[in-house]
Amino acid sequence: MTTGFQGIPAAIDLIHILDTIEVPIVFVRRDFVIACFNKAAADGLGLSAADVGRTCRDVSVLARLPRLEQQCRQVIADGVEWRADFRDGDRWFVVRISPCSIGDRPISGTVLTFTNVTAFRASTDQAIYEREFTKAILNTVADPLVVVSPDLRIQSGNRAFYTTFSVSRDETQGVPLDEVGNGAFAFRTLRAQFEEMLAGRHAFQPVEVEHVFPRKGQRTLILGAHPLSVPGHSQRRVLVTFQDITARKQAEAAKDLRSEKELRRSEAFLTEGQRLSLTGTFSWKVATDEITWSEQLYRIYEFEVGMPVTLELIRTRVHPEDVSLLEKMKMVDQARGGSNDFEWQYRLLMPDHSIKYMHAVAHATRDRDGQLEYIAAVQDVTVRRISEEALTRARTELAHVARATTLGTLTASIAHEVNQPLSGIITNASTCLRMLDADPPNVDGARETVRRTIRDADRASDVITRLRALFGRKSTTTESLDLNEATREVIALSLSELQGSGVILRADLGDDLPLVTGDRVQLQQVILNLLRNAADAMSGIDDRPKQLVIRTERVDDDGVCLSVQDAGVGFAPEDIDRMFDAFYTTKSGGMGIGLSVSRSIIERHRGRLWAARNDDQGATFAFSIPCAPDTKPRPAVIEPEHAMGKP
Ligand code: ADP
């Protein structure tokens, strides 16, 4: 080390002490010449022994210190220390220039100390960088954030806070939060919550607040608060957050409005649907006996809408012979322990003595609490019932007309059928008289002729009975019958008529035919109609035999088929369907209802009636019907105990 402190005698010890200090120290004389320096100055600032005695301006490290000479003079003049930051490459120093004097002598120079603060500066820079970085992040947050002191005075906010509330940093610094903006926040009411939170007793519960902004108008905000504390610091702060939920609230409100509108709309639809279909709904909670009716059901029963529904009230409307729906529900519930669907039909006897027909479909279900509840749709089917009855009547009338029409064409046959036994009776009666007049009277012969007379009278009576059965007005009856026997009766009635027209009839009746269930007269009407049509189709034929084959046979184990095959004119393929249309006829005196009535009769017997063209000439008309009565399985349906349609 270069030592030597000009003008300071016997300072050896002091110089050694200075060499132990790691801070570079340089002594500069009044004339700005380097007097001496310690070891740290040599190591740290690169001074060498040659620099002693040189002016600071000529020593590069010192020459880089701005205005050093001026400052040294100032310090010598004022006797007051001066400091400055000095950057040397990537090192930072705090340079202190202190006045230097020995004993009572006047100030003879300055002492320059260089404290290396590079590490400190680096950590400060890092801290500044972190702070700026955090600020930048906070400024990107779209929601307003503000840090307040425990007494709720604003300390700093993010950009969104200042822009949202239209305030500046300066004007809000230290201002109570509830004075922010137009002072609309009722923070005073939240103070208790803040205190609880700061005392660590409860977390802050976010609060919904309304605030009127200068430009944006009224907004809904969610205000939250979180305590901020830094380890090792007793001071606490609070981060207050604001979340603007106006758009969400508006969307929710719009959605609520929409769903309410939709609900109202579907309710209106339902009500209108119930009104149009004359269907009301009914619910019965088994456990509580709670009954609810829809408006339409009140209207059907003609009760004031909303009046309490009781069994007694219902009974004032239900036909005395019928069981009400509620009673039926109770019966079903007791019998089956609930959870079964069923249908029920009953009548209402209205105060003006008119009758309404009800058809109910009930469904057992469980409500939210698992309790059994019956729900039923009750339809007023009066109009349908009346039109069904009218339709049945019209069908019966039409069938009768069809039969009566056929009767006209059978006159000759009938006359023959009746005439034959009548002439037999007359002949026998005359013979009998002759036998009785003889001497001695031939009593045995007379007895025999009387017997024959009775037999002929019976035959005539049979013909009349059959005719009355076939052509009298009679409502539908179902019985078990032998189709062959019914066919033979029809043949007997029409045989002479057919023969008169030159028809050669062959009956090929199957002998293993099972009994069928149906209406004898109606089925005979169909057979008669098919025979008549076959004869008509052959009326103009003279180049071939008018062959007519009537055949019965068993089909598909459970059915019978009857076919009538002729050698007539046949029909065009395109007529196959319209022949069965009502009033379609190709005959001059025809009515065109025979096949249409026949088809509906066969369909009511759950059968099928069809036509086919024969390979050579003519056509075959046939029907098939099942033998067994209607035993189709039905869902859990309870038929009404009282026949409907009889007011
Ligand atoms: P109608 O006998 O009064 O004409 P139908 O309904 O019994 O009424 O018959 C309708 C039409 O079907 C007849 O006019 C005829 O054109 C056709 N038709 C019916 N049976 C036969 C048949 N066996 N052969 C050819 N055509 C037939």
Residues whose N, C-alpha, C, O or C-beta is under 5 A from the ligand:
A	BS01	ADP	N533 A534 A537 G568 G570 F571 M579 Y584 T585 T586 K587 G590 M591 G592 I593 G594 L595 S596 A619
